[in-house]
Amino acid sequence: MQQDLTPGEVVLVGGGPGDPDLLTVAGLRAIQQADVIIHDRLGPVSALGEARPEAELINVGKVPRGDFTPQEEINALLIERARRGLRVVRLKGGDNFVFGRGGEEWQECAAAGIPVRVIPGVTSAVAVPALARIPVTHRSLTQGFTVVSGHVPPGDDRSQLDWRALAQTHTTLVLLMAVKYLPEIAQELRAGGLADATPAAIVADGSTAEQASWHGTLADIAEIAQQHQVRPPAIVVIGDVAGLWLLPAS
Ligand SMILES: C[S@@+](CC[C@H](N)C(=O)[O-])C[C@H]1O[C@@H](n2cnc3c(N)ncnc32)[C@H](O)[C@@H]1O
């Protein structure tokens, strides 16, 4: 359904994993109409070239362990620009509602009386494995997939996850933000009973010219990642689908 941006409105736009071709038609239209685009470092940064020449582009991108704009400041920016009657796009990588703080930004805008809506994006959780030819489900192998964040290690006070229980789901495990703590996570999954030989893969910079992937097992994927100095953004896939090896037609 085609819907133009309205002055004074905030639109949360999911930009997909990075390749501008994976931005939705609605997302592109929003970028083309916006007066202000508040964006990150992930996602289809080159699509910002589609913005109107007079549009204000504000980079609030978070570099891991580097400079970033605090979330409160981002919320304040969204509200302040919308109150000026501008058409505001909040562009995020992937989908805003998948580890994208879209829910928080929605709540803050709504509490401030700002109309807000969302244009869903192609989440890296599914698209990045797909681009490495890993289907997150496959009828004969698994009946589901579980997407979790590995940004805090198992056992950390901030962790809400029971990694040993995750080891028992019989679903594909898709881990975002898990590069740093992959050794601890893999160890905890093994302690939870997930077999050492379970296929595993790691895919970095999905959908970009730098995309690269490595395959191994639960027992050695952390070591493989370290050997190859894998850096974020990367997605780890653990489960039989990671060993499927979809081959091109011969
Ligand atoms: C804060 S989360 C944002 C997820 C995003 N909202 C989504 O739906 O894809 C950032 C993490 O997403 C994953 N990610 C995002 N884009 C990626 C890409 N192009 N290639 C590999 N992983 C990516 C990485 O795990 C990265 O650390």
Ligand as a Chemical Component Dictionary entry (heavy atoms), coordinates in Angstrom:
data_LIG
# 
_chem_comp.id                   LIG 
_chem_comp.type                 NON-POLYMER 
_chem_comp.pdbx_formal_charge   0 
_chem_comp.three_letter_code    LIG 
# 
loop_
_chem_comp_atom.comp_id 
_chem_comp_atom.atom_id 
_chem_comp_atom.alt_atom_id 
_chem_comp_atom.type_symbol 
_chem_comp_atom.charge 
_chem_comp_atom.model_Cartn_x 
_chem_comp_atom.model_Cartn_y 
_chem_comp_atom.model_Cartn_z 
_chem_comp_atom.pdbx_ordinal 
LIG C1  C1  C 0  22.322 -4.301 16.345 1  
LIG S1  S1  S 1  22.085 -5.706 15.343 2  
LIG C2  C2  C 0  20.970 -5.071 14.142 3  
LIG C3  C3  C 0  20.196 -6.125 13.397 4  
LIG C4  C4  C 0  19.298 -5.535 12.319 5  
LIG N1  N1  N 0  18.267 -4.697 12.885 6  
LIG C5  C5  C 0  18.672 -6.596 11.437 7  
LIG O1  O1  O 0  17.452 -6.825 11.485 8  
LIG O2  O2  O -1 19.414 -7.199 10.643 9  
LIG C6  C6  C 0  23.615 -5.749 14.475 10 
LIG C7  C7  C 0  24.021 -7.168 14.116 11 
LIG O3  O3  O 0  23.271 -7.639 13.014 12 
LIG C8  C8  C 0  24.062 -8.514 12.238 13 
LIG N2  N2  N 0  24.218 -7.926 10.904 14 
LIG C9  C9  C 0  23.613 -6.822 10.439 15 
LIG N3  N3  N 0  23.932 -6.604 9.160  16 
LIG C10 C10 C 0  24.772 -7.595 8.802  17 
LIG C11 C11 C 0  25.462 -7.930 7.610  18 
LIG N4  N4  N 0  25.327 -7.185 6.510  19 
LIG N5  N5  N 0  26.249 -9.037 7.598  20 
LIG C12 C12 C 0  26.371 -9.793 8.703  21 
LIG N6  N6  N 0  25.746 -9.537 9.850  22 
LIG C13 C13 C 0  24.951 -8.459 9.906  23 
LIG C14 C14 C 0  25.401 -8.644 12.949 24 
LIG O4  O4  O 0  25.315 -9.726 13.841 25 
LIG C15 C15 C 0  25.463 -7.311 13.679 26 
LIG O5  O5  O 0  26.351 -7.379 14.775 27 
# 
loop_
_chem_comp_bond.comp_id 
_chem_comp_bond.atom_id_1 
_chem_comp_bond.atom_id_2 
_chem_comp_bond.value_order 
_chem_comp_bond.pdbx_ordinal 
LIG C1  S1  SING 1  
LIG S1  C2  SING 2  
LIG S1  C6  SING 3  
LIG C2  C3  SING 4  
LIG C3  C4  SING 5  
LIG C4  N1  SING 6  
LIG C4  C5  SING 7  
LIG C5  O1  DOUB 8  
LIG C5  O2  SING 9  
LIG C6  C7  SING 10 
LIG C7  O3  SING 11 
LIG C7  C15 SING 12 
LIG O3  C8  SING 13 
LIG C8  N2  SING 14 
LIG C8  C14 SING 15 
LIG N2  C9  SING 16 
LIG N2  C13 SING 17 
LIG C9  N3  DOUB 18 
LIG N3  C10 SING 19 
LIG C10 C11 SING 20 
LIG C10 C13 DOUB 21 
LIG C11 N4  SING 22 
LIG C11 N5  DOUB 23 
LIG N5  C12 SING 24 
LIG C12 N6  DOUB 25 
LIG N6  C13 SING 26 
LIG C14 O4  SING 27 
LIG C14 C15 SING 28 
LIG C15 O5  SING 29 
# 
